[in-house]
Amino acid sequence: MELTTIYFTILLVSGGLTVLYVLLSDILDGIFDIFDGWLSPTLILSTPAFFGASAYILERFSPFDSLVAGLIAAAIALGLATLFNLFILTPLQHTEESVAYSDEDLEGKQGEVILTVPADGFGEVVIRSDSGTIAKTAACLDNQVIPSGTEVVIVKMENGIAYVTMLALDDL
């Protein structure tokens, strides 16, 4: 069997397994929890793919003999795998998976009353942020009427209700 055939087979098999793992990674993550650090299955599977591709190209189109082409291909594969890990895999691992929030995240946020909050009842407040707009049922912490359009701050969240107080101008 020729070396180019071997290199091309390595490329196809490891590239195919890499794509398959990426597509099924949510299912397979429980199995591969031991690779939770810097060594991920995507990195392990992509390194032979990089090697196979660069070795195939060097064997077909370069003047180097097979040993030198294999060593250069190994160096290229390690370099590409390192760059792949640093600039693609690591940033992807540190991204947020959702824009979900908890009620506790809203405490201390400023909002605007969109439905008047009576002294002993409930109104509605809207909180605008980079991730969207959130409307919450609101009650006044100080038992006073807060008219629509008033800027407020959420003091505490309890059972999905935002307990607010008016935002004084000197608080800004």
C-alpha positions in Angstrom: 0.0 0.0 0.0 1.3 3.4 -0.9 2.0 6.1 1.8 -0.4 8.5 0.1 -3.2 6.0 0.4 -2.4 5.5 4.1 -2.2 9.2 4.8 -5.5 9.8 2.9 -7.1 7.0 4.9 -5.9 8.5 8.2 -7.4 11.8 7.0 -10.7 10.4 6.1 -11.1 8.2 9.1 -10.0 10.7 11.7 -11.8 13.6 10.0 -15.0 11.6 9.8 -14.7 10.6 13.4 -14.1 14.2 14.4 -17.2 15.4 12.5 -19.2 12.5 13.9 -18.1 13.3 17.5 -18.9 17.0 17.0 -22.4 16.2 15.8 -23.0 13.7 18.7 -21.0 15.5 21.4 -24.0 16.3 23.5 -24.9 12.6 23.7 -21.3 11.4 24.2 -20.2 14.1 26.7 -21.1 11.8 29.6 -18.9 9.1 28.3 -15.9 11.4 27.8 -16.1 13.3 31.1 -12.6 12.1 31.9 -11.3 14.5 29.2 -12.7 17.6 31.0 -9.4 19.5 30.9 -7.3 20.5 28.0 -7.4 17.1 26.4 -10.7 16.8 24.5 -11.9 14.1 22.1 -12.2 16.8 19.4 -8.6 17.7 19.8 -7.5 14.0 19.9 -9.4 13.2 16.8 -8.5 16.3 14.8 -4.7 15.9 15.3 -4.4 12.8 13.2 -6.7 14.5 10.6 -4.2 17.4 10.5 -1.4 14.9 10.2 -3.1 12.9 7.4 -3.9 16.0 5.4 -0.4 17.6 5.6 1.4 14.3 5.1 -0.7 13.5 2.0 0.0 17.0 0.5 3.7 16.8 1.3 4.0 13.3 0.0 2.2 14.1 -3.3 3.6 17.6 -4.0 6.9 18.2 -2.2 10.4 17.1 -3.2 11.0 15.7 0.3 11.5 12.0 0.9 8.9 10.1 3.0 10.7 10.3 6.3 11.2 14.1 6.1 7.7 14.6 4.8 6.3 12.6 7.8 8.3 14.5 10.3 7.3 17.9 8.8 3.6 16.7 8.7 3.9 15.7 12.4 5.2 19.2 13.3 2.4 20.8 11.2 -0.2 18.6 12.9 1.0 19.5 16.4 1.1 23.2 15.5 -2.4 23.2 13.9 -3.8 21.2 16.8 -2.3 23.7 19.3 -3.8 26.7 17.3 -7.1 24.8 17.0 -7.2 24.3 20.8 -6.1 27.9 21.6 -8.3 29.8 19.2 -11.3 27.6 18.7 -11.9 24.9 21.3 -10.9 26.9 24.4 -13.0 30.0 23.6 -16.0 27.7 22.8 -15.7 26.0 26.2 -15.9 29.3 28.0 -18.9 30.7 26.2 -22.3 31.0 27.8 -24.7 28.2 26.9 -27.8 30.3 27.4 -29.1 33.7 28.2 -31.1 32.4 31.1 -31.2 34.3 34.3 -32.3 33.7 37.8 -34.4 35.9 39.9 -31.4 36.7 42.1 -29.6 38.1 39.1 -32.2 40.8 38.9 -31.7 42.2 42.4 -30.0 45.6 42.2 -31.0 46.1 38.6 -32.7 49.3 37.4 -36.1 49.2 35.7 -39.0 51.2 34.6 -42.6 50.8 35.9 -44.9 50.1 33.0 -48.0 49.4 35.0 -48.6 51.6 38.1 -47.6 49.9 41.3 -50.3 50.6 44.0 -49.4 50.9 47.6 -50.8 47.5 48.6 -50.9 45.7 45.3 -49.0 44.7 42.2 -47.9 46.5 39.1 -45.3 45.7 36.5 -41.7 46.7 35.9 -39.6 46.2 32.8 -35.8 45.6 33.0 -33.8 46.2 29.8 -30.4 44.6 29.3 -28.0 43.5 26.6 -29.6 40.1 26.4 -33.2 41.4 26.1 -36.1 42.9 28.0 -37.7 41.3 31.0 -41.1 42.2 32.5 -41.8 41.2 36.1 -44.7 41.6 38.5 -43.7 44.3 40.9 -44.7 45.4 44.4 -43.5 48.5 46.3 -41.2 47.8 49.2 -42.1 51.1 50.9 -45.9 50.7 50.5 -46.4 53.8 48.3 -47.8 54.3 44.9 -45.2 54.2 42.1 -46.7 55.7 38.9 -46.0 54.4 35.4 -42.8 55.7 33.8 -40.9 55.9 37.1 -37.4 54.6 37.3 -37.0 52.0 40.1 -34.4 49.6 41.5 -35.2 46.0 42.4 -34.3 45.5 46.0 -35.2 41.9 46.3 -36.9 39.1 44.3 -39.3 36.7 46.1 -41.5 34.1 44.5 -41.1 35.8 41.1 -42.2 39.2 42.4 -39.8 42.2 42.2 -39.9 44.3 45.3 -38.9 47.8 44.1 -38.3 51.2 45.4 -38.2 54.5 43.5 -34.8 55.5 42.2 -33.8 58.8 43.7 -31.9 61.3 41.4 -29.0 61.3 43.9 -28.6 57.5 43.4 -27.5 58.0 39.9 
